[in-house]
Amino acid sequence: MRNDDLPDLLTTAEVATMFRVARSTVSGWAARGLLPSARTPSGRLRFHRADVEVVLRRGLDPR
């Protein structure tokens, strides 16, 4: 699968897998503003792939 085929928004579970942490950890990062996020109309967290990739590339760990 090419990167262009991947969705631009990631779920909490997908981000947790990328960082190898629990979903609750990712939710906490979002709540503290350490990882930019958006909410769906139903209130679920979503993360822009580009934001997550920047954090991963820089080796930053919001923990």
Contacts in CASP RR format, 6 or more apart in sequence:
PFRMAT RR
TARGET T0000
AUTHOR 0000-0000-0000
METHOD contacts of the structure
MODEL  1
MRNDDLPDLLTTAEVATMFRVARSTVSGWAARGLLPSARTPSGRLRFHRA
DVEVVLRRGLDPR
6 49 0 8 1.000
7 49 0 8 1.000
8 48 0 8 1.000
8 49 0 8 1.000
8 50 0 8 1.000
9 38 0 8 1.000
9 46 0 8 1.000
9 47 0 8 1.000
9 48 0 8 1.000
9 49 0 8 1.000
10 18 0 8 1.000
10 46 0 8 1.000
10 47 0 8 1.000
10 48 0 8 1.000
10 49 0 8 1.000
10 52 0 8 1.000
11 44 0 8 1.000
11 45 0 8 1.000
11 46 0 8 1.000
11 47 0 8 1.000
12 23 0 8 1.000
12 26 0 8 1.000
12 27 0 8 1.000
12 30 0 8 1.000
12 44 0 8 1.000
12 45 0 8 1.000
12 47 0 8 1.000
13 23 0 8 1.000
14 47 0 8 1.000
15 26 0 8 1.000
15 35 0 8 1.000
15 47 0 8 1.000
15 52 0 8 1.000
16 22 0 8 1.000
16 23 0 8 1.000
16 25 0 8 1.000
16 26 0 8 1.000
18 52 0 8 1.000
18 56 0 8 1.000
19 25 0 8 1.000
19 26 0 8 1.000
19 56 0 8 1.000
19 61 0 8 1.000
21 63 0 8 1.000
25 63 0 8 1.000
26 35 0 8 1.000
26 45 0 8 1.000
26 47 0 8 1.000
27 45 0 8 1.000
28 34 0 8 1.000
29 35 0 8 1.000
29 62 0 8 1.000
29 63 0 8 1.000
30 36 0 8 1.000
30 37 0 8 1.000
30 45 0 8 1.000
30 47 0 8 1.000
32 62 0 8 1.000
34 62 0 8 1.000
35 47 0 8 1.000
35 51 0 8 1.000
35 52 0 8 1.000
35 55 0 8 1.000
35 62 0 8 1.000
36 47 0 8 1.000
36 48 0 8 1.000
36 51 0 8 1.000
37 45 0 8 1.000
37 46 0 8 1.000
37 47 0 8 1.000
38 45 0 8 1.000
38 46 0 8 1.000
38 47 0 8 1.000
38 48 0 8 1.000
39 45 0 8 1.000
39 46 0 8 1.000
40 46 0 8 1.000
55 62 0 8 1.000
END
